Amino acid sequence: MSLRRTLDPTLDVVFKMLLTRTPQSHELLVSLLTAVIRPRTPFAKVVVQNPELPSGDLADHGVVLDIHAQLEDGTLLDIEMQSDKRPAFRERALFYWARLYGSALERGAEYHALRPVISVLFLDYRELQGERLHSVFEVLEVHDQERFSDALALHVIELPKIPLATAQERRDEAPLIRWSRFFAAKTDEEMEEVAMGDPVIEKARQSLQTVSEDPMAREIARLRFNAQVVHRLERAALLAEGEARGRAEGEARGRAE
């Protein structure tokens, strides 16, 4: 396998820089959201509300580097990439949705001023039990599927499930599968192969190259990657410690009995 020259877009900070800080970012973000949400009419404009990076917190693995955006109709978006499985991910996803949903309601305003919020969650690990690459969660009545509200939608795209994409997904969600393969590519050659024949993915590849050639961006990515490595090591150490303690307690109980 050849040495990779580009930064890894499954690293949340690289994902955010790619979609918010290059000349092609708006076009790429519109294309990605169109592939995920599949709107009835094309998105004319997507406004990113938080393009900045919290430089002082990049080494804190607990900081979530998501993208907040807004569509022309006022719909709010929470977009993120997660490469590591985190405890209580689903509860945190709902909390971030709720925080963004409530942020639009100023004191004294009527509730109809609230805007729908769509969460778009790319995961580089398996979170859900099913085999579907793209899962969509909404608020529906459990018997007849009547929709309670259009205010909530959570899209979960699990990159490890690309090979398991159903025939229907391959037919109906081909653009999303190409985007998913782009993010999941392990080498530059694999990324080039995904980009062949797709002008937007090729622009994404070129934009990623531009980001990767920026020394500041590489340093930011290095800090973020190191924070993730430290978190994994600490989590593994805590797990091993807990297992050792459990074995010791079990042996002690056995001797007492």
Helices and strands as residue ranges (DSSP letters): H 12-20, H 25-37, E 46-48, G 55-57, E 67-71, E 76-82, H 89-103, G 111-113, E 117-123, E 134-140, E 147-158, G 159-164, H 167-172, H 174-184, H 188-195, H 199-212, H 215-256
